[in-house]
Amino acid sequence: MSKTEILPGEKVSFTFKGTSYLLHATGKKERESPSSDWFIVSDYKLYLTANKNGQKITQLLVDEKYFDDDMINILFVGDLDGDTVPDFLIDTSNHYNAIIPTLFLSTSAPKGQLLQAVASHTSVGC
């Protein structure tokens, strides 16, 4: 993937096994200060869009109200369960002192969805 951090208003498209996928985010994004490269992000939503069985599906993967010096990060995209559909490992933490890798698998997805969150682990620093 060209980016692992998708801010509100940004999109990342990729093709996996001949199918096109689009990750896109909505929310509020403000510069921390006029001269800063950092953003304050709130009301964040990360979506995945793709065609499944001829039907276009857009699924909400992550919904976060605010962040404390952290941001959603795509850690891995690949076919872990062998069904030729990409699975995702996403750090869904909203706090700088924690990491929450969350595993999304395609074989566990309910009808009308692309993925299902099947496991996560919260790890906190000092």
C-alpha positions in Angstrom: 0.0 0.0 0.0 1.2 3.5 -0.7 0.1 4.8 2.7 -0.5 3.2 6.1 -2.1 6.2 7.7 -5.2 7.5 6.0 -6.3 10.9 7.3 -9.8 12.3 6.7 -10.4 13.2 3.1 -7.7 10.8 1.9 -8.1 7.6 -0.2 -5.9 4.7 -0.9 -6.8 2.3 -3.7 -5.1 -1.1 -4.4 -5.8 -4.2 -6.4 -5.6 -7.6 -4.8 -6.0 -10.8 -6.9 -7.7 -8.8 -9.7 -10.2 -7.0 -7.4 -10.0 -3.3 -6.8 -10.3 -2.0 -3.2 -10.6 1.5 -1.8 -9.7 2.6 1.8 -11.0 6.0 2.6 -11.5 8.1 5.7 -13.8 10.8 6.8 -13.7 13.1 9.8 -12.4 16.5 11.0 -8.7 17.3 10.4 -7.1 20.6 11.7 -3.5 21.6 11.8 -2.1 21.6 15.3 -0.8 25.1 14.5 -0.3 27.1 11.3 3.4 26.0 11.0 2.9 22.4 12.2 2.9 19.2 10.1 0.7 17.5 12.8 -3.0 17.3 12.6 -5.7 17.1 15.3 -8.2 14.5 14.0 -11.7 13.8 15.4 -14.9 12.1 14.3 -12.8 9.7 12.3 -14.2 6.9 10.2 -12.2 4.4 8.1 -14.1 2.6 5.3 -13.3 -0.2 2.9 -15.1 -0.4 -0.5 -15.0 -3.3 -3.0 -17.2 -5.5 -5.1 -18.3 -8.8 -3.6 -20.4 -11.2 -5.6 -21.2 -8.4 -8.1 -22.4 -6.1 -5.4 -20.5 -2.9 -4.4 -20.0 -2.9 -0.6 -18.8 0.0 1.6 -18.0 -1.2 5.1 -17.1 0.9 8.2 -14.0 -0.6 9.7 -13.0 1.9 12.4 -15.0 4.6 14.1 -13.1 6.9 16.6 -14.3 10.1 18.2 -10.9 11.6 19.1 -7.1 10.9 19.2 -4.4 11.6 21.7 -1.2 12.0 19.7 -1.9 8.8 17.8 -3.6 7.7 14.5 -5.1 4.6 13.0 -2.4 2.7 11.2 -2.6 -0.2 8.7 0.0 -2.7 9.8 -0.6 -5.5 7.3 -2.8 -6.4 4.2 -2.7 -9.9 2.8 -4.6 -13.1 2.5 -4.2 -14.8 5.8 -7.2 -17.2 5.6 -6.6 -18.4 2.0 -9.8 -17.2 0.3 -8.0 -14.8 -2.2 -9.6 -11.8 -0.3 -7.3 -9.4 1.6 -7.4 -9.5 5.4 -6.2 -6.6 7.5 -4.2 -6.0 10.7 -5.0 -2.4 11.8 -3.7 -0.6 14.9 -7.0 0.8 16.1 -5.6 2.7 19.1 -6.5 6.3 19.7 -3.8 7.0 22.4 -0.1 7.4 22.0 0.7 5.1 25.0 -1.2 2.1 23.6 -1.4 -0.2 20.6 -4.4 -2.2 19.7 -3.7 -4.5 16.7 -7.0 -5.6 15.5 -7.3 -8.5 13.0 -10.0 -8.3 10.3 -10.7 -11.5 8.4 -12.7 -11.9 5.2 -13.9 -15.5 5.8 -15.6 -14.4 9.0 -17.5 -11.5 7.3 -21.3 -11.6 7.6 -23.4 -11.4 4.5 -23.2 -8.0 2.9 -19.8 -7.1 4.5 -16.2 -7.5 3.4 -14.5 -8.2 6.7 -15.1 -9.0 10.4 -13.0 -8.0 13.3 -12.1 -11.3 14.9 -9.4 -10.5 17.4 -7.6 -7.6 19.1 -5.0 -7.1 21.8 -4.5 -4.0 23.9 -1.0 -3.2 25.0 -0.3 -0.2 27.2 3.1 1.5 27.9 4.4 2.7 31.2 
